[in-house]
């Protein structure tokens, strides 16, 4: 009976159901929805909402369609909060305008910053240690974002905590974090994380400026590198 129900929902995504969100994990952006009319609960992701006017909460009443993925799991799609109007389908775009423009040129900002850091090091203006820290930490931060994105895509429970990502960015990894955010499309729509990220960038730049102008960075560079 369960297999029949799954096959039916796979081909009947237009039929909408009503249910309530349960077991919502806001840090990971997903949970489940239990239908009012009975049947199996469905997995629901924050990206399945037509409009994200606010973060979902346990007990929220939603309407949704269902779809079964390649592994036979029931997923909620085209999700709307109760009382929310459906979004009219957009007119197809021309091929040249198919992709929406990126609001923040994250990769360009990161590459430009690292290029300036390397240039200042080669000209003997900036301590070599600062540039090396930025390059190494950027690589570490980039890898961390990629691993977290992979874990999120595979719905693993073992994720890299956001606090760890922000700590890496604060200690000089933010250029690598910017590149990974744009390439992986990861953490770019979560407002709380983006706020924390830009705070970490500002904290890093202020801290580095203080170390540089006080001469501490230069003395550390001579001590470590020679």
PEWOZI-V449099 format. One record per residue. N is the residue number from 1. RES is the residue in three letters. PHI is phi in radians with two decimals (NA if undefined). PSI is psi in degrees with one decimal (NA if undefined). Layout:
N_RES_PHI_PSI ; N_RES_PHI_PSI
This chain:
1_UNK_NA_-39.6 ; 2_UNK_-1.12_-42.1 ; 3_UNK_-1.08_-39.2 ; 4_UNK_-1.11_-40.1 ; 5_UNK_-1.14_-40.6 ; 6_UNK_-1.13_-42.4 ; 7_UNK_-1.15_-36.6 ; 8_UNK_-1.14_-44.2 ; 9_UNK_-1.20_-27.3 ; 10_UNK_-1.15_-33.3 ; 11_UNK_-1.75_1.0 ; 12_UNK_-2.23_47.6 ; 13_UNK_-1.15_-17.0 ; 14_UNK_-1.32_-22.9 ; 15_UNK_-1.29_119.6 ; 16_UNK_-1.63_148.4 ; 17_UNK_-2.15_166.5 ; 18_UNK_-2.10_142.9 ; 19_UNK_-2.91_-178.9 ; 20_UNK_-2.10_143.3 ; 21_UNK_-1.29_135.4 ; 22_UNK_-2.33_155.9 ; 23_UNK_0.93_40.9 ; 24_UNK_-1.33_128.4 ; 25_UNK_-1.93_99.6 ; 26_UNK_-1.21_-28.5 ; 27_UNK_-1.18_-26.4 ; 28_UNK_-1.84_-12.8 ; 29_UNK_1.35_28.6 ; 30_UNK_-2.68_166.3 ; 31_UNK_-2.94_-147.8 ; 32_UNK_-2.37_161.1 ; 33_UNK_-2.22_129.5 ; 34_UNK_-1.76_117.6 ; 35_UNK_-1.22_145.8 ; 36_UNK_-1.20_-31.4 ; 37_UNK_-1.56_14.2 ; 38_UNK_1.52_175.1 ; 39_UNK_1.79_-179.0 ; 40_UNK_-1.23_143.4 ; 41_UNK_-1.29_157.3 ; 42_UNK_-2.05_147.6 ; 43_UNK_-1.27_136.4 ; 44_UNK_-2.31_129.7 ; 45_UNK_-1.95_152.5 ; 46_UNK_-1.01_-30.2 ; 47_UNK_-1.29_-11.8 ; 48_UNK_-1.43_-10.5 ; 49_UNK_-1.33_135.2 ; 50_UNK_-1.14_-39.7 ; 51_UNK_-2.40_126.5 ; 52_UNK_-1.73_82.7 ; 53_UNK_-1.39_-20.8 ; 54_UNK_-2.82_169.0 ; 55_UNK_-1.33_135.5 ; 56_UNK_-1.11_155.7 ; 57_UNK_-2.32_156.4 ; 58_UNK_-1.00_135.1 ; 59_UNK_1.61_-8.2 ; 60_UNK_-1.08_136.3 ; 61_UNK_-1.53_127.3 ; 62_UNK_-2.35_160.5 ; 63_UNK_-2.03_148.9 ; 64_UNK_-2.83_161.4 ; 65_UNK_-1.84_168.0 ; 66_UNK_-2.14_152.9 ; 67_UNK_-2.57_143.4 ; 68_UNK_-1.80_127.0 ; 69_UNK_-1.42_-175.4 ; 70_UNK_-1.15_-17.9 ; 71_UNK_-1.72_9.6 ; 72_UNK_1.41_15.8 ; 73_UNK_-1.64_138.7 ; 74_UNK_-1.44_125.3 ; 75_UNK_-2.06_140.9 ; 76_UNK_-1.48_133.1 ; 77_UNK_-2.29_163.9 ; 78_UNK_0.86_50.8 ; 79_UNK_-1.43_138.3 ; 80_UNK_-2.35_143.7 ; 81_UNK_-1.18_154.1 ; 82_UNK_-1.01_130.0 ; 83_UNK_1.52_-4.9 ; 84_UNK_-1.46_135.9 ; 85_UNK_-1.30_148.8 ; 86_UNK_-1.23_147.6 ; 87_UNK_-1.53_127.1 ; 88_UNK_-1.15_138.0 ; 89_UNK_-1.06_138.4 ; 90_UNK_-1.35_148.7 ; 91_UNK_-1.15_141.3 ; 92_UNK_-1.06_139.6 ; 93_UNK_-1.56_159.5 ; 94_UNK_-1.22_155.4 ; 95_UNK_-0.94_-35.3 ; 96_UNK_-1.21_-22.6 ; 97_UNK_-2.03_25.5 ; 98_UNK_-1.14_-41.0 ; 99_UNK_-1.65_136.1 ; 100_UNK_-1.25_141.5 ; 101_UNK_-1.14_146.2 ; 102_UNK_-1.33_125.4 ; 103_UNK_-1.18_-41.9 ; 104_UNK_-2.00_121.2 ; 105_UNK_-1.32_73.1 ; 106_UNK_-1.04_-47.4 ; 107_UNK_-1.10_-42.2 ; 108_UNK_-1.09_-42.5 ; 109_UNK_-1.10_-45.4 ; 110_UNK_-1.14_-47.3 ; 111_UNK_-1.11_-42.2 ; 112_UNK_-1.09_-42.5 ; 113_UNK_-1.11_-47.3 ; 114_UNK_-1.12_-36.4 ; 115_UNK_-1.12_-42.1 ; 116_UNK_-1.14_-40.6 ; 117_UNK_-1.08_-43.5 ; 118_UNK_-1.15_-41.9 ; 119_UNK_-1.09_-43.7 ; 120_UNK_-1.12_-34.7 ; 121_UNK_-1.17_-45.6 ; 122_UNK_-1.14_-31.0 ; 123_UNK_-1.45_-2.3 ; 124_UNK_1.34_15.0 ; 125_UNK_-1.50_-45.6 ; 126_UNK_-1.77_142.7 ; 127_UNK_-1.03_137.6 ; 128_UNK_-1.07_-32.4 ; 129_UNK_-1.08_-38.3 ; 130_UNK_-1.08_-46.8 ; 131_UNK_-1.11_-41.3 ; 132_UNK_-1.13_-38.5 ; 133_UNK_-1.11_-43.5 ; 134_UNK_-1.06_-43.4 ; 135_UNK_-1.16_-45.4 ; 136_UNK_-1.19_-47.2 ; 137_UNK_-1.17_-32.7 ; 138_UNK_-1.12_-40.3 ; 139_UNK_-1.13_-42.6 ; 140_UNK_-1.13_-44.4 ; 141_UNK_-1.12_-41.9 ; 142_UNK_-1.03_-46.9 ; 143_UNK_-1.09_-39.9 ; 144_UNK_-1.10_-42.7 ; 145_UNK_-1.11_-42.7 ; 146_UNK_-1.09_-43.7 ; 147_UNK_-1.13_-39.5 ; 148_UNK_-1.18_-38.9 ; 149_UNK_-1.11_-41.0 ; 150_UNK_-1.12_-41.6 ; 151_UNK_-1.14_-37.5 ; 152_UNK_-1.17_-40.3 ; 153_UNK_-1.15_-31.3 ; 154_UNK_-1.65_6.4 ; 155_UNK_0.97_40.8 ; 156_UNK_-1.42_148.7 ; 157_UNK_-1.33_-28.5 ; 158_UNK_-1.42_94.2 ; 159_UNK_-1.95_160.2 ; 160_UNK_-1.42_121.8 ; 161_UNK_-1.02_145.4 ; 162_UNK_-1.06_-33.3 ; 163_UNK_-1.09_-33.8 ; 164_UNK_-1.21_-43.8 ; 165_UNK_-1.05_-44.5 ; 166_UNK_-1.18_-34.5 ; 167_UNK_-1.13_-43.2 ; 168_UNK_-1.06_-40.6 ; 169_UNK_-1.15_-39.4 ; 170_UNK_-1.11_-35.7 ; 171_UNK_-1.59_26.0 ; 172_UNK_1.90_-0.4 ; 173_UNK_-1.58_2.9 ; 174_UNK_-1.08_-32.2 ; 175_UNK_-1.06_-42.6 ; 176_UNK_-1.14_-35.9 ; 177_UNK_-1.11_-40.4 ; 178_UNK_-1.07_-45.5 ; 179_UNK_-1.08_-44.5 ; 180_UNK_-1.15_-38.2 ; 181_UNK_-1.03_-43.4 ; 182_UNK_-1.30_-44.4 ; 183_UNK_-1.18_-40.9 ; 184_UNK_-1.61_-8.2 ; 185_UNK_0.89_50.0 ; 186_UNK_-2.05_129.4 ; 187_UNK_1.16_17.2 ; 188_UNK_-1.53_-18.5 ; 189_UNK_-1.88_-4.8 ; 190_UNK_-1.52_106.3 ; 191_UNK_-1.05_-41.4 ; 192_UNK_-1.11_-39.0 ; 193_UNK_-1.22_-42.6 ; 194_UNK_-1.08_-37.4 ; 195_UNK_-1.08_-47.3 ; 196_UNK_-1.09_-36.4 ; 197_UNK_-1.12_-48.9 ; 198_UNK_-1.22_-28.0 ; 199_UNK_-1.14_-40.3 ; 200_UNK_-1.15_-36.3 ; 201_UNK_-1.13_-46.7 ; 202_UNK_-1.09_-40.9 ; 203_UNK_-1.08_-43.2 ; 204_UNK_-1.10_-47.1 ; 205_UNK_-1.13_-39.8 ; 206_UNK_-1.16_-41.2 ; 207_UNK_-1.14_-42.9 ; 208_UNK_-1.14_-41.2 ; 209_UNK_-1.06_-41.0 ; 210_UNK_-1.13_-42.9 ; 211_UNK_-1.14_-37.1 ; 212_UNK_-1.21_-54.0 ; 213_UNK_-1.26_-22.2 ; 214_UNK_-1.42_-13.3 ; 215_UNK_1.55_-4.9 ; 216_UNK_-1.13_-40.8 ; 217_UNK_-1.09_-40.3 ; 218_UNK_-1.14_-42.7 ; 219_UNK_-1.17_-39.9 ; 220_UNK_-1.11_-40.0 ; 221_UNK_-1.10_-42.0 ; 222_UNK_-1.17_-35.1 ; 223_UNK_-1.24_-39.4 ; 224_UNK_-1.47_-46.1 ; 225_UNK_-1.66_-38.1 ; 226_UNK_1.71_NA
